[in-house]
Amino acid sequence: MIDAKPYFVFEGKATRSEYWAINLLSYFSLIVSGVISAVIAMSGILGALVGVVLMLMCCLVVAWLIIVVTVKRCRDIGINPLFTLSLLIPYIAFIPFIVFGCLKSEKKDVNTPH
C-alpha cells in the first residue's frame, strides 16, 4: 500500500522522478475531476453546486501537493525552497517548473560531519 503522508508534509526531499510523477498525476486528476464536475453540473442547480465544490476540493489538494513536492525538490537540488514562489508568476511559471524537474540532485560529501 502506498503511504500518502510524505506527500502532504514539507519534510524531506523529492527526486526528479517523484517530482514529475506527482505533477503529472496532479494535472491528470484535475482533468478527470473537471470532466466529472462538468457532468455533475449538467444535472441541475444542486448538481452545479456539487460540481463546483468537487472541483474546488480537487484544486486545493492538487495545489498543496504541487507546492509540497516543489519545496522538497528545491531542497533536493540545493536551492532555497522560497524559489517555489516562482511558480506563482503568470506566463513564466513553466520555466522554473521545467528547471526544477531537470536539475540533478545535490551531491553530499560523505566525509563531512553532520
Stockholm file with secondary structure:
# STOCKHOLM 1.0

chainA/1-114         MIDAKPYFVFEGKATRSEYWAINLLSYFSLIVSGVISAVIAMSGILGALVGVVLMLMCCLVVAWLIIVVTVKRCRDIGINPLFTLSLLIPYIAFIPFIVFGCLKSEKKDVNTPH
#=GR chainA/1-114 SS CCCCGGGSSSCSCCCHHHHHHHHHHHHHHHHHHHHHHHHHHTTCHHHHHHHHHHHHHHHHHHHHHHHHHHHHHHHHHTSCGGGGGGGGSTTTTHHHHHHHHHSCCCCCCTTSCC
#=GC SS_cons         CCCCGGGSSSCSCCCHHHHHHHHHHHHHHHHHHHHHHHHHHTTCHHHHHHHHHHHHHHHHHHHHHHHHHHHHHHHHHTSCGGGGGGGGSTTTTHHHHHHHHHSCCCCCCTTSCC
//
